[in-house]
């Protein structure tokens, strides 16, 4: 839900919740920049217990979740409780997971503060944390009571943060709507994304897909486009303690997976060429090298979205992808050989 103030939206949402059963999760950044805005417009939160989570993707962990569960128990949260998650994807993913598992499930409200969280992480009902070296390896499907989008928060973001969120919006255009893709291209030079229409359109695209397949048994896998390779690249950066914004990895993954789309499904090469030029101009090139390719493939095999395809008892594990036949025409569960994958990585790293 796109909003202009928090008072008119939170009052009806929380009208039946005992005041002492409202809890707030933030990270160190949103505690400083965003929480005061919400409290000013909805003063009842002045007395709500606030848990400040450590910022950063590396803290989306079981240890942090345990801190959050302990916080709720210590403050006598009951099944009537509501957790308000104010932050980026780390806060909404982890806060949603904690809420969905505390006492077998309490309610939460997401107030995303980054573009990436607004158009992706906070909507769709996926929660999770990183575990055993796998990004979002543990999680639940659990819809929040509401997701409140406050575009004014975008003014606090760096251009890198905006580009990270924009990559997910570009993905929505590629898998569903050429018009949405054109609208985003028109905004790219100035990164002026505070206009509600493109944000609303992107959220609507994801919502339509999620509503059709909430538990990701079929078409929802289209939203994984760019993420199988993108998550592996993200792991490569994390392994070297050199974190990179999620959306950058998704953009690099989309370009490699568009290459696979061209050679396997006949996707127009012009789509690959246009996205390759956009990537180079705005996102740069991934700093991975040939020696890391075997490790990248290993991470892809362990990606939670992947299934192991078998063509016989002696066949090797293969990796499945969502690929595009064309803009707006995603095809899920496309098995890719190691040779094809190496070819796609060679294309990406040679740009």
C-alpha positions in Angstrom: 0.0 0.0 0.0 1.5 3.4 -1.1 1.0 6.0 1.7 1.7 9.7 2.3 1.6 9.5 6.1 1.6 6.8 8.8 -1.2 8.1 11.0 -4.1 7.4 8.7 -2.8 3.9 7.9 -1.5 2.6 11.2 -4.5 3.8 13.3 -7.0 1.4 11.7 -4.4 -1.4 11.3 -3.5 -1.4 15.0 -6.8 -0.3 16.5 -7.5 -3.7 18.0 -4.0 -4.4 19.2 -3.2 -3.8 22.9 -0.7 -0.9 23.0 1.7 -3.1 25.0 1.7 -5.7 22.3 3.1 -3.5 19.6 6.9 -4.1 18.9 9.3 -2.4 16.5 12.3 -4.0 14.7 14.8 -1.6 13.0 18.5 -1.7 12.2 21.0 0.9 13.2 20.5 2.9 10.1 16.7 3.1 10.1 16.7 3.7 13.8 18.4 7.0 13.1 16.8 8.1 9.8 13.4 6.5 9.5 12.0 5.5 12.9 11.7 9.1 14.0 9.5 9.9 10.9 7.1 7.0 11.7 6.9 7.9 15.4 6.3 11.6 14.7 3.2 10.7 12.6 2.1 7.8 14.9 3.0 8.9 18.5 1.8 5.7 20.1 5.0 4.1 19.0 6.9 6.3 21.4 6.2 3.7 24.2 6.7 0.6 22.0 9.7 -1.6 22.7 12.2 -1.2 19.9 14.8 -3.8 19.0 17.8 -2.4 17.0 19.2 -5.2 14.9 22.8 -5.1 13.7 22.8 -3.8 10.1 24.2 -5.8 7.2 23.3 -9.0 5.2 25.8 -10.9 7.3 23.5 -10.4 10.3 20.5 -12.1 8.7 21.4 -15.1 10.7 20.0 -17.6 13.2 21.9 -15.8 15.9 20.1 -12.5 15.2 16.8 -14.3 15.0 17.5 -15.8 18.4 18.1 -12.3 19.8 14.8 -11.2 18.3 12.8 -14.1 19.8 14.4 -13.5 23.2 13.5 -9.8 22.9 9.8 -10.8 22.4 9.8 -13.3 25.2 11.5 -10.8 27.6 8.8 -8.2 26.7 5.9 -10.7 27.3 4.8 -10.7 23.7 1.7 -12.9 23.2 -0.1 -14.2 20.2 -1.9 -10.8 20.0 1.4 -9.1 19.3 2.3 -7.3 16.1 5.8 -6.6 15.0 6.5 -3.6 12.8 9.5 -4.1 10.7 11.1 -0.8 9.6 14.1 -1.2 7.3 15.5 -2.8 4.2 15.4 -6.4 3.1 17.4 -7.7 6.0 15.0 -6.3 8.5 11.8 -7.3 6.7 13.1 -10.8 5.8 14.4 -11.6 9.3 11.6 -9.7 11.1 9.0 -11.5 9.1 10.7 -14.9 9.8 10.8 -14.2 13.5 7.2 -13.1 13.6 6.0 -16.1 11.6 7.7 -18.6 14.0 7.3 -16.9 17.4 4.6 -18.9 19.3 3.9 -20.5 15.9 3.1 -17.2 14.3 2.2 -13.7 15.2 1.4 -10.8 12.9 3.7 -8.2 11.4 3.6 -5.0 9.3 6.4 -4.2 6.9 7.6 -0.6 6.4 10.4 -1.0 3.8 12.9 1.9 3.7 14.9 0.9 0.6 13.8 0.7 -3.0 14.9 -3.0 -3.1 12.7 -3.8 -0.1 9.8 -1.8 -1.4 9.6 -3.6 -4.8 10.8 -7.0 -3.8 11.9 -8.1 -0.3 8.9 -6.8 1.7 6.2 -8.1 -0.6 5.3 -11.6 -1.6 5.2 -13.3 1.8 8.7 -14.8 1.8 10.7 -14.5 5.0 14.1 -15.9 5.8 17.6 -15.9 7.0 21.0 -17.1 5.7 22.1 -20.4 7.0 24.9 -22.9 6.4 26.4 -20.6 3.7 23.1 -20.5 1.7 21.4 -17.2 1.2 17.8 -17.3 2.5 18.4 -21.0 3.2 15.9 -21.1 6.0 12.5 -19.3 5.9 8.8 -19.4 5.7 5.9 -18.3 3.4 4.0 -15.9 5.6 2.2 -12.8 4.4 2.4 -9.6 6.5 -0.7 -7.8 7.7 0.2 -5.0 5.4 3.2 -3.5 3.6 3.3 0.3 3.8 5.3 2.0 1.0 6.5 5.5 1.9 8.3 6.9 -1.2 9.8 9.8 0.8 12.3 7.4 2.4 14.0 7.1 -1.0 15.5 10.6 -0.6 17.8 9.1 2.1 19.3 6.5 -0.3 22.6 6.6 -2.3 22.6 6.1 -6.0 24.0 2.6 -5.4 21.0 1.7 -3.3 18.6 3.1 -5.9 20.4 1.1 -8.7 20.2 -2.0 -6.5 16.4 -1.7 -6.2 16.1 -0.7 -9.9 17.6 -4.0 -10.9 14.7 -5.9 -9.4 12.3 -3.5 -11.2 14.1 -4.2 -14.5 13.6 -7.9 -13.8 9.9 -7.4 -13.4 9.8 -5.6 -16.7 11.8 -8.3 -18.5 9.6 -11.2 -17.2 6.3 -9.4 -17.5 6.0 -6.0 -19.2 7.9 -4.3 -22.0 6.1 -1.0 -21.1 7.3 -1.2 -17.5 10.8 -1.8 -18.9 10.6 1.3 -21.1 9.3 3.5 -18.3 12.3 2.5 -16.1 14.8 3.2 -18.9 13.3 6.7 -19.2 14.0 7.3 -15.4 17.5 5.8 -15.4 19.7 8.9 -16.2 18.4 10.9 -13.2 17.4 8.0 -10.9 14.4 10.0 -10.0 12.2 7.1 -8.7 10.1 8.9 -6.1 7.2 8.9 -8.6 4.7 6.4 -7.3 3.6 5.0 -10.7 6.7 2.9 -11.5 7.0 1.6 -7.9 3.3 0.7 -7.9 3.6 -1.0 -11.3 6.6 -3.1 -10.2 4.8 -4.1 -7.0 1.7 -5.0 -9.0 3.7 -7.2 -11.4 5.1 -9.2 -8.4 1.8 -9.3 -6.7 0.0 -10.8 -9.7 2.6 -13.6 -10.0 2.6 -14.3 -6.2 -1.2 -14.4 -6.1 -1.2 -17.0 -8.9 1.4 -19.2 -7.2 2.1 -18.3 -3.5 4.1 -21.4 -2.6 6.4 -21.2 -5.7 5.3 -24.4 -7.4 5.4 -23.0 -10.9 5.0 -19.5 -12.3 6.4 -17.8 -9.2 9.7 -19.2 -10.2 9.8 -16.6 -13.0 10.7 -14.1 -10.2 14.0 -16.1 -9.8 15.2 -14.8 -13.2 18.8 -13.5 -12.7 19.1 -14.9 -9.2 20.6 -18.3 -9.7 23.8 -16.8 -11.1 23.3 -13.6 -9.2 23.3 -15.3 -5.8 26.4 -17.2 -6.7 28.2 -14.0 -7.5 27.0 -12.5 -4.3 28.4 -15.5 -2.4 31.8 -14.9 -4.2 31.9 -11.4 -2.9 30.8 -12.3 0.6 33.5 -15.1 0.7 36.1 -12.4 0.2 34.5 -10.1 2.8 33.8 -7.7 0.0 30.0 -7.3 0.2 28.2 -5.9 -2.9 24.6 -4.7 -3.2 22.2 -7.5 -4.0 20.7 -5.7 -7.0 24.1 -5.4 -8.7 24.5 -9.2 -8.5 21.0 -9.7 -9.9 21.8 -7.4 -12.8 25.0 -9.4 -13.6 23.0 -12.6 -13.2 20.3 -11.4 -15.6 22.8 -10.7 -18.3 24.4 -14.1 -18.0 20.9 -15.8 -17.9 19.9 -13.7 -20.9 22.8 -15.2 -22.8 21.5 -18.7 -21.8 18.0 -17.5 -23.0 19.5 -16.6 -26.4 21.3 -19.9 -27.0 18.6 -22.2 -25.5 15.3 -20.5 -26.2 16.0 -18.2 -29.1 15.4 -15.0 -27.1 16.2 -12.0 -29.4 19.9 -11.1 -29.1 18.9 -7.4 -29.1 17.5 -7.9 -25.6 20.9 -9.3 -24.4 22.8 -6.5 -26.2 20.6 -3.8 -24.6 20.9 -5.2 -21.1 24.7 -5.7 -21.5 25.1 -2.1 -22.4 22.9 -1.0 -19.6 24.9 -3.2 -17.1 28.3 -1.8 -18.2 27.1 1.8 -18.1 25.3 1.7 -14.7 26.5 -1.4 -12.8 29.9 -2.1 -14.1 31.4 -5.6 -14.4 31.6 -8.3 -11.7 35.1 -8.7 -10.3 35.1 -12.5 -10.5 37.8 -14.4 -12.3 38.1 -17.7 -14.2 39.4 -19.5 -11.1 36.2 -18.9 -9.3 33.9 -20.4 -11.9 33.9 -23.9 -10.4 33.0 -22.4 -7.0 30.2 -20.3 -8.6 28.7 -23.5 -10.2 29.0 -25.3 -6.8 27.0 -22.5 -5.2 24.4 -22.6 -7.9 23.9 -26.4 -7.3 23.2 -25.6 -3.7 20.9 -22.7 -4.4 17.6 -23.3 -2.6 15.6 -22.5 -5.8 17.4 -25.2 -7.8 16.3 -28.7 -8.3 18.6 -31.5 -9.3 17.5 -32.9 -12.6 18.3 -36.5 -13.5 18.3 -38.1 -16.9 19.4 -41.5 -15.6 21.1 -43.1 -12.6 24.6 -42.1 -13.8 23.8 -38.5 -14.8 25.5 -35.6 -13.2 23.5 -33.0 -11.2 22.3 -30.1 -13.4 21.0 -26.6 -12.6 17.6 -25.3 -13.5 16.9 -21.7 -14.5 14.1 -19.4 -15.4 15.0 -18.1 -18.9 13.2 -15.8 -21.3 11.9 -16.7 -24.8 11.3 -12.9 -25.1 10.5 -9.9 -22.9 7.4 -10.9 -21.0 7.7 -14.6 -21.8 9.6 -16.4 -19.0 10.0 -20.2 -19.2 10.7 -21.9 -15.8 12.6 -25.0 -15.0 15.1 -24.9 -17.9 18.0 -27.3 -17.3 21.4 -26.0 -18.3 24.5 -28.0 -18.8 27.8 -27.2 -17.2 29.2 -26.4 -20.7 26.4 -23.9 -21.4 26.8 -22.3 -18.0 30.5 -21.9 -18.6 29.8 -20.3 -21.9 27.4 -17.8 -20.2 29.9 -16.9 -17.5 32.6 -16.4 -20.2 30.2 -14.0 -22.0 29.5 -12.1 -18.7 33.2 -11.8 -17.6 34.4 -10.8 -21.1 32.2 -7.7 -21.4 
